[in-house]
Amino acid sequence: MELVWFKSSHSSNEGAACVEIAWRKSSYSGNEGAECVEVAETTTAVLVRDSKDAAGPHLTFTPTAWQSFLTFAATTEV
């Protein structure tokens, strides 16, 4: 799985106080780009965004809440 690095817009070009987040695309996303979800994990949060709108809004979860969601999704039939 390829990681896509995103540099914070609050970082300067000098390299100081630079924050980067690695976004990874869901393995369930098709090659056509439809219904793509990307996830980035930090030590305190899990971020989720629509890969077709990378500059748009994202959802933020605690790691515990994200793990609960993944467990629920893996054990629930649609």
PDB file with SEQRES, HELIX, SHEET and CRYST1 records, atoms N, CA, C and O in Angstrom:
SEQRES   1 A   78  MET GLU LEU VAL TRP PHE LYS SER SER HIS SER SER ASN          
SEQRES   2 A   78  GLU GLY ALA ALA CYS VAL GLU ILE ALA TRP ARG LYS SER          
SEQRES   3 A   78  SER TYR SER GLY ASN GLU GLY ALA GLU CYS VAL GLU VAL          
SEQRES   4 A   78  ALA GLU THR THR THR ALA VAL LEU VAL ARG ASP SER LYS          
SEQRES   5 A   78  ASP ALA ALA GLY PRO HIS LEU THR PHE THR PRO THR ALA          
SEQRES   6 A   78  TRP GLN SER PHE LEU THR PHE ALA ALA THR THR GLU VAL          
HELIX    1 AA1 SER A   51  ASP A   53  5                                   3    
HELIX    2 AA2 PRO A   63  THR A   75  1                                  13    
SHEET    1 AA1 5 LEU A   3  LYS A   7  0                                        
SHEET    2 AA1 5 GLU A  20  LYS A  25 -1                                        
SHEET    3 AA1 5 VAL A  37  GLU A  41 -1                                        
SHEET    4 AA1 5 VAL A  46  ASP A  50 -1                                        
SHEET    5 AA1 5 HIS A  58  PHE A  61 -1                                        
CRYST1    1.000    1.000    1.000  90.00  90.00  90.00 P 1           1          
ATOM      1  N   MET A   1       0.844  -1.168   0.000  1.00  0.00           N  
ATOM      2  CA  MET A   1       0.000   0.000   0.000  1.00  0.00           C  
ATOM      3  C   MET A   1       0.894   1.237   0.000  1.00  0.00           C  
ATOM      4  O   MET A   1       1.801   1.351   0.824  1.00  0.00           O  
ATOM      5  N   GLU A   2       0.642   2.146  -0.909  1.00  0.00           N  
ATOM      6  CA  GLU A   2       1.444   3.350  -1.042  1.00  0.00           C  
ATOM      7  C   GLU A   2       0.927   4.442  -0.119  1.00  0.00           C  
ATOM      8  O   GLU A   2      -0.276   4.696  -0.061  1.00  0.00           O  
ATOM      9  N   LEU A   3       1.845   5.093   0.609  1.00  0.00           N  
ATOM     10  CA  LEU A   3       1.475   6.212   1.464  1.00  0.00           C  
ATOM     11  C   LEU A   3       1.653   7.509   0.696  1.00  0.00           C  
ATOM     12  O   LEU A   3       2.622   7.667  -0.047  1.00  0.00           O  
ATOM     13  N   VAL A   4       0.728   8.433   0.870  1.00  0.00           N  
ATOM     14  CA  VAL A   4       0.808   9.742   0.247  1.00  0.00           C  
ATOM     15  C   VAL A   4       1.047  10.755   1.355  1.00  0.00           C  
ATOM     16  O   VAL A   4       0.223  10.892   2.259  1.00  0.00           O  
ATOM     17  N   TRP A   5       2.168  11.464   1.293  1.00  0.00           N  
ATOM     18  CA  TRP A   5       2.527  12.413   2.346  1.00  0.00           C  
ATOM     19  C   TRP A   5       1.902  13.762   2.082  1.00  0.00           C  
ATOM     20  O   TRP A   5       1.869  14.230   0.943  1.00  0.00           O  
ATOM     21  N   PHE A   6       1.409  14.382   3.125  1.00  0.00           N  
ATOM     22  CA  PHE A   6       0.749  15.677   3.062  1.00  0.00           C  
ATOM     23  C   PHE A   6       1.438  16.602   4.058  1.00  0.00           C  
ATOM     24  O   PHE A   6       1.469  16.309   5.253  1.00  0.00           O  
ATOM     25  N   LYS A   7       1.989  17.710   3.582  1.00  0.00           N  
ATOM     26  CA  LYS A   7       2.663  18.670   4.457  1.00  0.00           C  
ATOM     27  C   LYS A   7       1.650  19.689   4.971  1.00  0.00           C  
ATOM     28  O   LYS A   7       0.829  20.199   4.208  1.00  0.00           O  
ATOM     29  N   SER A   8       1.713  19.975   6.246  1.00  0.00           N  
ATOM     30  CA  SER A   8       0.803  20.934   6.859  1.00  0.00           C  
ATOM     31  C   SER A   8       0.940  22.305   6.216  1.00  0.00           C  
ATOM     32  O   SER A   8       2.050  22.748   5.922  1.00  0.00           O  
ATOM     33  N   SER A   9      -0.181  22.975   5.996  1.00  0.00           N  
ATOM     34  CA  SER A   9      -0.149  24.328   5.436  1.00  0.00           C  
ATOM     35  C   SER A   9       0.398  25.331   6.447  1.00  0.00           C  
ATOM     36  O   SER A   9       0.704  26.466   6.082  1.00  0.00           O  
ATOM     37  N   HIS A  10       0.525  24.929   7.713  1.00  0.00           N  
ATOM     38  CA  HIS A  10       1.081  25.799   8.744  1.00  0.00           C  
ATOM     39  C   HIS A  10       2.599  25.716   8.819  1.00  0.00           C  
ATOM     40  O   HIS A  10       3.218  26.454   9.586  1.00  0.00           O  
ATOM     41  N   SER A  11       3.206  24.836   8.039  1.00  0.00           N  
ATOM     42  CA  SER A  11       4.658  24.688   8.023  1.00  0.00           C  
ATOM     43  C   SER A  11       5.263  25.720   7.087  1.00  0.00           C  
ATOM     44  O   SER A  11       4.686  26.063   6.054  1.00  0.00           O  
ATOM     45  N   SER A  12       6.429  26.205   7.465  1.00  0.00           N  
ATOM     46  CA  SER A  12       7.126  27.162   6.605  1.00  0.00           C  
ATOM     47  C   SER A  12       7.993  26.394   5.616  1.00  0.00           C  
ATOM     48  O   SER A  12       8.161  25.181   5.741  1.00  0.00           O  
ATOM     49  N   ASN A  13       8.535  27.090   4.651  1.00  0.00           N  
ATOM     50  CA  ASN A  13       9.434  26.466   3.685  1.00  0.00           C  
ATOM     51  C   ASN A  13      10.821  26.247   4.271  1.00  0.00           C  
ATOM     52  O   ASN A  13      11.664  25.606   3.643  1.00  0.00           O  
ATOM     53  N   GLU A  14      11.064  26.767   5.458  1.00  0.00           N  
ATOM     54  CA  GLU A  14      12.357  26.635   6.111  1.00  0.00           C  
ATOM     55  C   GLU A  14      12.566  25.241   6.683  1.00  0.00           C  
ATOM     56  O   GLU A  14      13.697  24.868   6.995  1.00  0.00           O  
ATOM     57  N   GLY A  15      11.510  24.477   6.824  1.00  0.00           N  
ATOM     58  CA  GLY A  15      11.627  23.135   7.365  1.00  0.00           C  
ATOM     59  C   GLY A  15      11.358  23.057   8.857  1.00  0.00           C  
ATOM     60  O   GLY A  15      11.175  21.962   9.388  1.00  0.00           O  
ATOM     61  N   ALA A  16      11.329  24.176   9.539  1.00  0.00           N  
ATOM     62  CA  ALA A  16      11.056  24.179  10.982  1.00  0.00           C  
ATOM     63  C   ALA A  16       9.564  23.980  11.231  1.00  0.00           C  
ATOM     64  O   ALA A  16       8.731  24.418  10.438  1.00  0.00           O  
ATOM     65  N   ALA A  17       9.238  23.324  12.323  1.00  0.00           N  
ATOM     66  CA  ALA A  17       7.852  23.096  12.735  1.00  0.00           C  
ATOM     67  C   ALA A  17       7.026  22.439  11.634  1.00  0.00           C  
ATOM     68  O   ALA A  17       5.835  22.715  11.493  1.00  0.00           O  
ATOM     69  N   CYS A  18       7.649  21.590  10.875  1.00  0.00           N  
ATOM     70  CA  CYS A  18       6.974  20.924   9.763  1.00  0.00           C  
ATOM     71  C   CYS A  18       6.219  19.698  10.274  1.00  0.00           C  
ATOM     72  O   CYS A  18       6.756  18.889  11.031  1.00  0.00           O  
ATOM     73  N   VAL A  19       4.996  19.583   9.855  1.00  0.00           N  
ATOM     74  CA  VAL A  19       4.179  18.429  10.217  1.00  0.00           C  
ATOM     75  C   VAL A  19       3.737  17.757   8.929  1.00  0.00           C  
ATOM     76  O   VAL A  19       3.209  18.410   8.029  1.00  0.00           O  
ATOM     77  N   GLU A  20       3.949  16.468   8.842  1.00  0.00           N  
ATOM     78  CA  GLU A  20       3.502  15.725   7.680  1.00  0.00           C  
ATOM     79  C   GLU A  20       2.668  14.549   8.129  1.00  0.00           C  
ATOM     80  O   GLU A  20       2.943  13.929   9.157  1.00  0.00           O  
ATOM     81  N   ILE A  21       1.650  14.248   7.352  1.00  0.00           N  
ATOM     82  CA  ILE A  21       0.755  13.132   7.646  1.00  0.00           C  
ATOM     83  C   ILE A  21       0.767  12.212   6.438  1.00  0.00           C  
ATOM     84  O   ILE A  21       0.689  12.675   5.300  1.00  0.00           O  
ATOM     85  N   ALA A  22       0.863  10.921   6.679  1.00  0.00           N  
ATOM     86  CA  ALA A  22       0.821   9.944   5.584  1.00  0.00           C  
ATOM     87  C   ALA A  22      -0.599   9.423   5.440  1.00  0.00           C  
ATOM     88  O   ALA A  22      -1.133   8.797   6.356  1.00  0.00           O  
ATOM     89  N   TRP A  23      -1.204   9.680   4.303  1.00  0.00           N  
ATOM     90  CA  TRP A  23      -2.543   9.187   3.994  1.00  0.00           C  
ATOM     91  C   TRP A  23      -2.410   7.876   3.232  1.00  0.00           C  
ATOM     92  O   TRP A  23      -1.557   7.746   2.354  1.00  0.00           O  
ATOM     93  N   ARG A  24      -3.246   6.912   3.565  1.00  0.00           N  
ATOM     94  CA  ARG A  24      -3.269   5.661   2.811  1.00  0.00           C  
ATOM     95  C   ARG A  24      -4.688   5.412   2.334  1.00  0.00           C  
ATOM     96  O   ARG A  24      -5.663   5.664   3.043  1.00  0.00           O  
ATOM     97  N   LYS A  25      -4.773   4.913   1.119  1.00  0.00           N  
ATOM     98  CA  LYS A  25      -6.069   4.674   0.485  1.00  0.00           C  
ATOM     99  C   LYS A  25      -6.620   3.329   0.944  1.00  0.00           C  
ATOM    100  O   LYS A  25      -5.868   2.371   1.123  1.00  0.00           O  
ATOM    101  N   SER A  26      -7.905   3.264   1.128  1.00  0.00           N  
ATOM    102  CA  SER A  26      -8.561   2.022   1.506  1.00  0.00           C  
ATOM    103  C   SER A  26      -8.289   0.942   0.479  1.00  0.00           C  
ATOM    104  O   SER A  26      -8.320   1.197  -0.725  1.00  0.00           O  
ATOM    105  N   SER A  27      -8.023  -0.265   0.953  1.00  0.00           N  
ATOM    106  CA  SER A  27      -7.808  -1.380   0.038  1.00  0.00           C  
ATOM    107  C   SER A  27      -9.109  -1.779  -0.658  1.00  0.00           C  
ATOM    108  O   SER A  27      -9.078  -2.543  -1.623  1.00  0.00           O  
ATOM    109  N   TYR A  28     -10.234  -1.284  -0.191  1.00  0.00           N  
ATOM    110  CA  TYR A  28     -11.529  -1.578  -0.807  1.00  0.00           C  
ATOM    111  C   TYR A  28     -11.876  -0.570  -1.904  1.00  0.00           C  
ATOM    112  O   TYR A  28     -12.876  -0.744  -2.599  1.00  0.00           O  
ATOM    113  N   SER A  29     -11.073   0.473  -2.068  1.00  0.00           N  
ATOM    114  CA  SER A  29     -11.327   1.459  -3.112  1.00  0.00           C  
ATOM    115  C   SER A  29     -10.912   0.879  -4.450  1.00  0.00           C  
ATOM    116  O   SER A  29      -9.867   0.237  -4.562  1.00  0.00           O  
ATOM    117  N   GLY A  30     -11.717   1.103  -5.446  1.00  0.00           N  
ATOM    118  CA  GLY A  30     -11.408   0.590  -6.777  1.00  0.00           C  
ATOM    119  C   GLY A  30     -10.373   1.443  -7.486  1.00  0.00           C  
ATOM    120  O   GLY A  30     -10.047   2.541  -7.035  1.00  0.00           O  
ATOM    121  N   ASN A  31      -9.865   0.942  -8.581  1.00  0.00           N  
ATOM    122  CA  ASN A  31      -8.877   1.676  -9.367  1.00  0.00           C  
ATOM    123  C   ASN A  31      -9.488   2.861 -10.102  1.00  0.00           C  
ATOM    124  O   ASN A  31      -8.766   3.755 -10.544  1.00  0.00           O  
ATOM    125  N   GLU A  32     -10.792   2.875 -10.235  1.00  0.00           N  
ATOM    126  CA  GLU A  32     -11.464   3.944 -10.962  1.00  0.00           C  
ATOM    127  C   GLU A  32     -11.565   5.220 -10.133  1.00  0.00           C  
ATOM    128  O   GLU A  32     -11.925   6.268 -10.670  1.00  0.00           O  
ATOM    129  N   GLY A  33     -11.256   5.159  -8.844  1.00  0.00           N  
ATOM    130  CA  GLY A  33     -11.322   6.338  -8.001  1.00  0.00           C  
ATOM    131  C   GLY A  33     -12.686   6.564  -7.375  1.00  0.00           C  
ATOM    132  O   GLY A  33     -12.877   7.549  -6.661  1.00  0.00           O  
ATOM    133  N   ALA A  34     -13.626   5.685  -7.622  1.00  0.00           N  
ATOM    134  CA  ALA A  34     -14.969   5.838  -7.059  1.00  0.00           C  
ATOM    135  C   ALA A  34     -14.974   5.405  -5.600  1.00  0.00           C  
ATOM    136  O   ALA A  34     -14.334   4.422  -5.226  1.00  0.00           O  
ATOM    137  N   GLU A  35     -15.685   6.135  -4.806  1.00  0.00           N  
ATOM    138  CA  GLU A  35     -15.884   5.805  -3.394  1.00  0.00           C  
ATOM    139  C   GLU A  35     -14.572   5.563  -2.651  1.00  0.00           C  
ATOM    140  O   GLU A  35     -14.457   4.602  -1.891  1.00  0.00           O  
ATOM    141  N   CYS A  36     -13.598   6.416  -2.864  1.00  0.00           N  
ATOM    142  CA  CYS A  36     -12.288   6.253  -2.232  1.00  0.00           C  
ATOM    143  C   CYS A  36     -12.248   6.939  -0.877  1.00  0.00           C  
ATOM    144  O   CYS A  36     -12.710   8.067  -0.706  1.00  0.00           O  
ATOM    145  N   VAL A  37     -11.689   6.228   0.062  1.00  0.00           N  
ATOM    146  CA  VAL A  37     -11.499   6.762   1.406  1.00  0.00           C  
ATOM    147  C   VAL A  37     -10.022   6.656   1.732  1.00  0.00           C  
ATOM    148  O   VAL A  37      -9.393   5.633   1.460  1.00  0.00           O  
ATOM    149  N   GLU A  38      -9.465   7.715   2.318  1.00  0.00           N  
ATOM    150  CA  GLU A  38      -8.077   7.693   2.766  1.00  0.00           C  
ATOM    151  C   GLU A  38      -8.046   7.896   4.277  1.00  0.00           C  
ATOM    152  O   GLU A  38      -8.874   8.609   4.843  1.00  0.00           O  
ATOM    153  N   VAL A  39      -7.073   7.253   4.914  1.00  0.00           N  
ATOM    154  CA  VAL A  39      -6.937   7.307   6.368  1.00  0.00           C  
ATOM    155  C   VAL A  39      -5.512   7.714   6.709  1.00  0.00           C  
ATOM    156  O   VAL A  39      -4.564   7.270   6.062  1.00  0.00           O  
ATOM    157  N   ALA A  40      -5.360   8.559   7.723  1.00  0.00           N  
ATOM    158  CA  ALA A  40      -4.050   8.921   8.254  1.00  0.00           C  
ATOM    159  C   ALA A  40      -4.112   8.754   9.769  1.00  0.00           C  
ATOM    160  O   ALA A  40      -5.061   9.196  10.416  1.00  0.00           O  
ATOM    161  N   GLU A  41      -3.095   8.114  10.320  1.00  0.00           N  
ATOM    162  CA  GLU A  41      -3.075   7.859  11.756  1.00  0.00           C  
ATOM    163  C   GLU A  41      -1.939   8.628  12.417  1.00  0.00           C  
ATOM    164  O   GLU A  41      -0.813   8.655  11.919  1.00  0.00           O  
ATOM    165  N   THR A  42      -2.253   9.250  13.543  1.00  0.00           N  
ATOM    166  CA  THR A  42      -1.248   9.870  14.394  1.00  0.00           C  
ATOM    167  C   THR A  42      -1.330   9.173  15.750  1.00  0.00           C  
ATOM    168  O   THR A  42      -2.126   8.249  15.924  1.00  0.00           O  
ATOM    169  N   THR A  43      -0.532   9.598  16.691  1.00  0.00           N  
ATOM    170  CA  THR A  43      -0.579   8.967  18.014  1.00  0.00           C  
ATOM    171  C   THR A  43      -1.847   9.323  18.770  1.00  0.00           C  
ATOM    172  O   THR A  43      -2.239   8.598  19.684  1.00  0.00           O  
ATOM    173  N   THR A  44      -2.496  10.420  18.409  1.00  0.00           N  
ATOM    174  CA  THR A  44      -3.676  10.862  19.158  1.00  0.00           C  
ATOM    175  C   THR A  44      -4.965  10.890  18.351  1.00  0.00           C  
ATOM    176  O   THR A  44      -6.035  11.116  18.916  1.00  0.00           O  
ATOM    177  N   ALA A  45      -4.888  10.662  17.026  1.00  0.00           N  
ATOM    178  CA  ALA A  45      -6.096  10.772  16.207  1.00  0.00           C  
ATOM    179  C   ALA A  45      -5.977   9.922  14.949  1.00  0.00           C  
ATOM    180  O   ALA A  45      -4.883   9.595  14.487  1.00  0.00           O  
ATOM    181  N   VAL A  46      -7.139   9.579  14.416  1.00  0.00           N  
ATOM    182  CA  VAL A  46      -7.236   8.923  13.116  1.00  0.00           C  
ATOM    183  C   VAL A  46      -8.080   9.847  12.248  1.00  0.00           C  
ATOM    184  O   VAL A  46      -9.202  10.201  12.611  1.00  0.00           O  
ATOM    185  N   LEU A  47      -7.534  10.233  11.100  1.00  0.00           N  
ATOM    186  CA  LEU A  47      -8.207  11.151  10.192  1.00  0.00           C  
ATOM    187  C   LEU A  47      -8.721  10.371   8.991  1.00  0.00           C  
ATOM    188  O   LEU A  47      -8.053   9.461   8.501  1.00  0.00           O  
ATOM    189  N   VAL A  48      -9.907  10.727   8.520  1.00  0.00           N  
ATOM    190  CA  VAL A  48     -10.527  10.055   7.379  1.00  0.00           C  
ATOM    191  C   VAL A  48     -11.018  11.125   6.415  1.00  0.00           C  
ATOM    192  O   VAL A  48     -11.659  12.094   6.821  1.00  0.00           O  
ATOM    193  N   ARG A  49     -10.710  10.940   5.125  1.00  0.00           N  
ATOM    194  CA  ARG A  49     -11.145  11.927   4.125  1.00  0.00           C  
ATOM    195  C   ARG A  49     -11.527  11.228   2.823  1.00  0.00           C  
ATOM    196  O   ARG A  49     -11.216  10.058   2.602  1.00  0.00           O  
ATOM    197  N   ASP A  50     -12.209  11.984   1.976  1.00  0.00           N  
ATOM    198  CA  ASP A  50     -12.567  11.547   0.625  1.00  0.00           C  
ATOM    199  C   ASP A  50     -11.360  11.829  -0.265  1.00  0.00           C  
ATOM    200  O   ASP A  50     -10.947  12.982  -0.385  1.00  0.00           O  
ATOM    201  N   SER A  51     -10.792  10.812  -0.883  1.00  0.00           N  
ATOM    202  CA  SER A  51      -9.586  11.015  -1.682  1.00  0.00           C  
ATOM    203  C   SER A  51      -9.839  11.873  -2.922  1.00  0.00           C  
ATOM    204  O   SER A  51      -8.900  12.442  -3.478  1.00  0.00           O  
ATOM    205  N   LYS A  52     -11.082  11.970  -3.354  1.00  0.00           N  
ATOM    206  CA  LYS A  52     -11.397  12.802  -4.502  1.00  0.00           C  
ATOM    207  C   LYS A  52     -11.422  14.285  -4.135  1.00  0.00           C  
ATOM    208  O   LYS A  52     -11.445  15.142  -5.018  1.00  0.00           O  
ATOM    209  N   ASP A  53     -11.418  14.589  -2.836  1.00  0.00           N  
ATOM    210  CA  ASP A  53     -11.434  15.970  -2.347  1.00  0.00           C  
ATOM    211  C   ASP A  53     -10.408  16.100  -1.219  1.00  0.00           C  
ATOM    212  O   ASP A  53     -10.756  16.395  -0.075  1.00  0.00           O  
ATOM    213  N   ALA A  54      -9.136  15.874  -1.563  1.00  0.00           N  
ATOM    214  CA  ALA A  54      -8.069  15.840  -0.559  1.00  0.00           C  
ATOM    215  C   ALA A  54      -7.932  17.149   0.223  1.00  0.00           C  
ATOM    216  O   ALA A  54      -7.511  17.129   1.380  1.00  0.00           O  
ATOM    217  N   ALA A  55      -8.275  18.268  -0.378  1.00  0.00           N  
ATOM    218  CA  ALA A  55      -8.179  19.556   0.309  1.00  0.00           C  
ATOM    219  C   ALA A  55      -9.450  19.868   1.105  1.00  0.00           C  
ATOM    220  O   ALA A  55      -9.511  20.863   1.827  1.00  0.00           O  
ATOM    221  N   GLY A  56     -10.444  19.021   0.967  1.00  0.00           N  
ATOM    222  CA  GLY A  56     -11.722  19.246   1.633  1.00  0.00           C  
ATOM    223  C   GLY A  56     -11.694  18.827   3.094  1.00  0.00           C  
ATOM    224  O   GLY A  56     -10.625  18.586   3.657  1.00  0.00           O  
ATOM    225  N   PRO A  57     -12.857  18.742   3.701  1.00  0.00           N  
ATOM    226  CA  PRO A  57     -12.949  18.404   5.125  1.00  0.00           C  
ATOM    227  C   PRO A  57     -12.565  16.950   5.394  1.00  0.00           C  
ATOM    228  O   PRO A  57     -12.555  16.114   4.490  1.00  0.00           O  
ATOM    229  N   HIS A  58     -12.255  16.674   6.641  1.00  0.00           N  
ATOM    230  CA  HIS A  58     -11.960  15.306   7.062  1.00  0.00           C  
ATOM    231  C   HIS A  58     -12.642  15.044   8.396  1.00  0.00           C  
ATOM    232  O   HIS A  58     -13.003  15.977   9.114  1.00  0.00           O  
ATOM    233  N   LEU A  59     -12.813  13.788   8.715  1.00  0.00           N  
ATOM    234  CA  LEU A  59     -13.355  13.380  10.005  1.00  0.00           C  
ATOM    235  C   LEU A  59     -12.192  13.019  10.917  1.00  0.00           C  
ATOM    236  O   LEU A  59     -11.176  12.503  10.453  1.00  0.00           O  
ATOM    237  N   THR A  60     -12.336  13.285  12.202  1.00  0.00           N  
ATOM    238  CA  THR A  60     -11.296  12.962  13.172  1.00  0.00           C  
ATOM    239  C   THR A  60     -11.880  12.061  14.249  1.00  0.00           C  
ATOM    240  O   THR A  60     -12.919  12.365  14.835  1.00  0.00           O  
ATOM    241  N   PHE A  61     -11.202  10.952  14.501  1.00  0.00           N  
ATOM    242  CA  PHE A  61     -11.621   9.983  15.511  1.00  0.00           C  
ATOM    243  C   PHE A  61     -10.491   9.752  16.503  1.00  0.00           C  
ATOM    244  O   PHE A  61      -9.318   9.911  16.163  1.00  0.00           O  
ATOM    245  N   THR A  62     -10.839   9.381  17.715  1.00  0.00           N  
ATOM    246  CA  THR A  62      -9.821   8.901  18.637  1.00  0.00           C  
ATOM    247  C   THR A  62      -9.419   7.506  18.162  1.00  0.00           C  
ATOM    248  O   THR A  62     -10.219   6.830  17.516  1.00  0.00           O  
ATOM    249  N   PRO A  63      -8.205   7.062  18.465  1.00  0.00           N  
ATOM    250  CA  PRO A  63      -7.826   5.703  18.071  1.00  0.00           C  
ATOM    251  C   PRO A  63      -8.790   4.641  18.614  1.00  0.00           C  
ATOM    252  O   PRO A  63      -9.060   3.653  17.932  1.00  0.00           O  
ATOM    253  N   THR A  64      -9.308   4.830  19.821  1.00  0.00           N  
ATOM    254  CA  THR A  64     -10.251   3.874  20.408  1.00  0.00           C  
ATOM    255  C   THR A  64     -11.560   3.843  19.623  1.00  0.00           C  
ATOM    256  O   THR A  64     -12.089   2.767  19.343  1.00  0.00           O  
ATOM    257  N   ALA A  65     -12.081   5.008  19.269  1.00  0.00           N  
ATOM    258  CA  ALA A  65     -13.325   5.076  18.498  1.00  0.00           C  
ATOM    259  C   ALA A  65     -13.127   4.463  17.109  1.00  0.00           C  
ATOM    260  O   ALA A  65     -14.013   3.769  16.609  1.00  0.00           O  
ATOM    261  N   TRP A  66     -11.981   4.711  16.489  1.00  0.00           N  
ATOM    262  CA  TRP A  66     -11.706   4.152  15.170  1.00  0.00           C  
ATOM    263  C   TRP A  66     -11.630   2.620  15.232  1.00  0.00           C  
ATOM    264  O   TRP A  66     -12.165   1.931  14.363  1.00  0.00           O  
ATOM    265  N   GLN A  67     -10.967   2.101  16.257  1.00  0.00           N  
ATOM    266  CA  GLN A  67     -10.869   0.652  16.400  1.00  0.00           C  
ATOM    267  C   GLN A  67     -12.246   0.038  16.633  1.00  0.00           C  
ATOM    268  O   GLN A  67     -12.537  -1.043  16.122  1.00  0.00           O  
ATOM    269  N   SER A  68     -13.090   0.719  17.399  1.00  0.00           N  
ATOM    270  CA  SER A  68     -14.460   0.233  17.611  1.00  0.00           C  
ATOM    271  C   SER A  68     -15.233   0.198  16.297  1.00  0.00           C  
ATOM    272  O   SER A  68     -15.972  -0.751  16.035  1.00  0.00           O  
ATOM    273  N   PHE A  69     -15.066   1.230  15.471  1.00  0.00           N  
ATOM    274  CA  PHE A  69     -15.722   1.255  14.180  1.00  0.00           C  
ATOM    275  C   PHE A  69     -15.243   0.096  13.303  1.00  0.00           C  
ATOM    276  O   PHE A  69     -16.057  -0.597  12.692  1.00  0.00           O  
ATOM    277  N   LEU A  70     -13.914  -0.119  13.239  1.00  0.00           N  
ATOM    278  CA  LEU A  70     -13.367  -1.201  12.416  1.00  0.00           C  
ATOM    279  C   LEU A  70     -13.886  -2.564  12.882  1.00  0.00           C  
ATOM    280  O   LEU A  70     -14.216  -3.417  12.059  1.00  0.00           O  
ATOM    281  N   THR A  71     -13.958  -2.767  14.190  1.00  0.00           N  
ATOM    282  CA  THR A  71     -14.481  -4.028  14.728  1.00  0.00           C  
ATOM    283  C   THR A  71     -15.940  -4.210  14.347  1.00  0.00           C  
ATOM    284  O   THR A  71     -16.345  -5.295  13.930  1.00  0.00           O  
ATOM    285  N   PHE A  72     -16.730  -3.153  14.488  1.00  0.00           N  
ATOM    286  CA  PHE A  72     -18.136  -3.199  14.122  1.00  0.00           C  
ATOM    287  C   PHE A  72     -18.289  -3.501  12.626  1.00  0.00           C  
ATOM    288  O   PHE A  72     -19.094  -4.350  12.242  1.00  0.00           O  
ATOM    289  N   ALA A  73     -17.519  -2.810  11.788  1.00  0.00           N  
ATOM    290  CA  ALA A  73     -17.619  -2.988  10.341  1.00  0.00           C  
ATOM    291  C   ALA A  73     -17.223  -4.396   9.919  1.00  0.00           C  
ATOM    292  O   ALA A  73     -17.801  -4.954   8.986  1.00  0.00           O  
ATOM    293  N   ALA A  74     -16.245  -4.967  10.601  1.00  0.00           N  
ATOM    294  CA  ALA A  74     -15.762  -6.309  10.244  1.00  0.00           C  
ATOM    295  C   ALA A  74     -16.727  -7.402  10.672  1.00  0.00           C  
ATOM    296  O   ALA A  74     -16.707  -8.503  10.122  1.00  0.00           O  
ATOM    297  N   THR A  75     -17.563  -7.105  11.643  1.00  0.00           N  
ATOM    298  CA  THR A  75     -18.441  -8.155  12.178  1.00  0.00           C  
ATOM    299  C   THR A  75     -19.911  -7.949  11.840  1.00  0.00           C  
ATOM    300  O   THR A  75     -20.768  -8.703  12.302  1.00  0.00           O  
ATOM    301  N   THR A  76     -20.207  -6.934  11.036  1.00  0.00           N  
ATOM    302  CA  THR A  76     -21.588  -6.627  10.686  1.00  0.00           C  
ATOM    303  C   THR A  76     -21.829  -6.907   9.200  1.00  0.00           C  
ATOM    304  O   THR A  76     -21.061  -6.465   8.346  1.00  0.00           O  
ATOM    305  N   GLU A  77     -22.892  -7.637   8.904  1.00  0.00           N  
ATOM    306  CA  GLU A  77     -23.246  -7.901   7.512  1.00  0.00           C  
ATOM    307  C   GLU A  77     -24.140  -6.794   6.989  1.00  0.00           C  
ATOM    308  O   GLU A  77     -24.990  -6.262   7.704  1.00  0.00           O  
ATOM    309  N   VAL A  78     -23.928  -6.460   5.727  1.00  0.00           N  
ATOM    310  CA  VAL A  78     -24.751  -5.421   5.093  1.00  0.00           C  
ATOM    311  C   VAL A  78     -25.858  -6.051   4.304  1.00  0.00           C  
ATOM    312  O   VAL A  78     -26.662  -5.344   3.695  1.00  0.00           O  
TER     313      VAL A  78                                                      
END                                                                             
